[in-house]
């Protein structure tokens, strides 16, 4: 498995790719949430998504790309089971 893309945004989706980002107790550096009532805080998540699933959805005709689902890390080759 490997990291295909790291994604951040100034709030909302899609998230844009960056070369690197530090993960800490505050989440992923450079990634911001606009609505702090429901997002962020001490239980902030780093969201993972499968590149393999994105590619299958694209083959079915869906307009999805890495970062468009709001994930922070787009991963390839991971056995999700």
C-alpha positions as CSV (number, residue, x, y, z in Angstrom):
1,X,0.0,0.0,0.0
2,X,1.1,3.6,-0.6
3,X,-0.2,7.1,-0.3
4,X,-1.3,8.2,-3.8
5,X,-2.2,11.8,-2.8
6,X,-2.4,14.1,0.3
7,X,-5.4,16.4,0.2
8,X,-6.3,19.6,2.1
9,X,-8.7,22.5,1.8
10,X,-9.5,25.8,3.3
11,X,-12.9,24.3,4.2
12,X,-15.2,22.1,2.1
13,X,-14.6,20.0,-0.9
14,X,-13.0,19.2,-3.2
15,X,-9.7,19.1,-1.4
16,X,-6.5,19.9,-3.3
17,X,-3.3,17.9,-3.5
18,X,-0.2,18.9,-1.5
19,X,3.3,17.4,-1.6
20,X,3.4,16.8,2.2
21,X,1.6,17.5,5.4
22,X,2.2,16.8,9.0
23,X,-0.5,14.7,10.9
24,X,-0.9,15.7,14.6
25,X,-3.5,15.8,17.3
26,X,-4.9,18.9,15.4
27,X,-5.5,16.8,12.3
28,X,-3.7,17.4,9.0
29,X,-1.7,20.6,8.7
30,X,-3.2,23.0,6.1
31,X,-6.6,21.4,6.3
32,X,-9.3,23.6,7.7
33,X,-13.0,23.0,8.6
34,X,-15.4,25.9,8.1
35,X,-18.2,24.6,10.5
36,X,-16.5,24.0,13.8
37,X,-19.8,23.2,15.4
38,X,-19.8,19.8,13.8
39,X,-16.3,19.4,12.6
40,X,-12.8,19.6,14.1
41,X,-12.1,19.8,17.8
42,X,-10.4,17.1,19.9
43,X,-12.1,14.3,17.9
44,X,-11.0,15.5,14.5
45,X,-10.5,12.7,12.0
46,X,-8.0,12.2,9.2
47,X,-10.1,10.7,6.4
48,X,-8.8,7.9,4.2
49,X,-10.2,6.8,0.8
50,X,-9.3,4.1,-1.7
51,X,-7.8,5.1,-5.1
52,X,-8.8,1.6,-6.3
53,X,-12.5,2.4,-5.5
54,X,-12.2,5.8,-7.1
55,X,-10.9,4.2,-10.3
56,X,-13.7,1.6,-10.3
57,X,-16.3,4.4,-9.8
58,X,-14.7,6.3,-12.7
59,X,-14.9,3.2,-14.9
60,X,-18.7,3.2,-14.1
61,X,-19.0,6.8,-15.3
62,X,-19.0,8.6,-12.0
63,X,-17.2,12.0,-11.9
64,X,-15.0,11.4,-8.9
65,X,-11.3,12.2,-8.4
66,X,-8.8,12.0,-5.6
67,X,-9.8,14.6,-3.0
68,X,-13.3,15.2,-4.4
69,X,-14.9,13.1,-1.6
70,X,-13.2,15.1,1.1
71,X,-10.6,12.6,2.0
72,X,-7.2,13.7,3.4
73,X,-5.3,10.7,2.2
74,X,-6.0,8.8,-1.0
75,X,-4.4,5.4,-0.7
76,X,-3.6,2.7,-3.3
77,X,-3.1,-1.0,-2.9
78,X,-4.5,-1.3,0.6
79,X,-6.6,-4.4,1.5
80,X,-9.6,-2.6,3.0
81,X,-11.1,-5.9,4.3
